[in-house]
């Protein structure tokens, strides 16, 4: 990464992977879920994120930054290099100017491949909305005189404060050493120096730059495990989905027949859920708190071997030893309950009861897994889920009214 002054043209990933052999974990096209993050409607605290697929994006340079490499446990300010700061743009927005092509990673980040490596830039614009003022605040915790206090702060949509970027980079390196995050390797931080045409042109903004081996999220793997069943229901006409209301309609969906038909899906969800629960137990056993702001369905990455990595650490991640034993235990309980509550809501809200059985199956398995030692998801199950999902992906994509990204006539050149 040292010496890189601009991202060159990226290799365009396989647009339609047909099986697990063609599926790229570091550029997971064909995946969909709730952490995929491409929502057409503004996010607010009284609505859930949209069910969405990964989207191809063009990275448009909108500012200037300096890349500060992170090596051997610390930042090296002597190796500063100019680094372009990007904003995500949809390929379908009509703007065909040159720029690297990447893939969405959550609502606020993007991944791009070049020279045999894949990096994630966190953050670089909130979906197609760019850098926006959000209509709500979040919370931060600070320490003073040995006591912890919380304070509200306004959310900068699509951007990350420099202090958070620096902290996440160092924390990511620490948990890698603890074998809690094999999928992400911190490379450094892009310190933004020029960012015109935003609400915060003079504030300290940064972006975490990580090399990734996988970016497939747990919620995406769960949705992929469910998709063959959904494809059957869509094709039979007993189930339909309205993307505007996010409501599932059903006509004559037999509860008894569904339970029998869904038994293989239940078994897959139980295996995934137990592994996810055990990953949280491993994290807590190592003395870390996930952070209430990060304890949500899909904030973990699965690689081809089925290993689970904890990623996105800017939601309050920290050590339990920073708190009293009682407070640390209460926060641990909040994290587990919040994860369970949100994952259950994502998988059951606005659905007929029969489909809600799927969410209940995953949540119960997570509870069981949290009581056990860590174990990854069986690699053959990961491959099976991907193979079966990709076989029905066109049907599922139509059923959910997902958009298609078209590269026809698109220029992909150096910025």
Secondary structure as UniProt FT lines:
FT   TURN            2..3
FT   TURN            15..16
FT   TURN            20..22
FT   HELIX           25..27
FT   TURN            29..30
FT   STRAND          32..33
FT   TURN            45..46
FT   STRAND          52..53
FT   STRAND          56..71
FT   TURN            72..73
FT   STRAND          74..90
FT   HELIX           91..93
FT   STRAND          101..105
FT   TURN            106..108
FT   STRAND          109..114
FT   TURN            115..116
FT   STRAND          117..122
FT   HELIX           127..129
FT   STRAND          132..144
FT   TURN            145..146
FT   STRAND          147..157
FT   STRAND          160..161
FT   HELIX           162..177
FT   TURN            178..179
FT   STRAND          184..194
FT   TURN            199..202
FT   STRAND          205..212
FT   STRAND          216..217
FT   HELIX           218..236
FT   STRAND          239..242
FT   TURN            243..246
FT   STRAND          247..250
FT   HELIX           255..261
FT   HELIX           263..285
FT   TURN            286..287
FT   STRAND          288..289
FT   HELIX           292..294
FT   TURN            297..298
FT   STRAND          300..302
FT   TURN            304..305
FT   STRAND          308..310
FT   TURN            314..316
FT   STRAND          318..319
FT   HELIX           320..322
FT   HELIX           325..348
FT   TURN            349..350
FT   HELIX           353..370
FT   HELIX           379..399
FT   TURN            400..401
FT   TURN            408..409
//
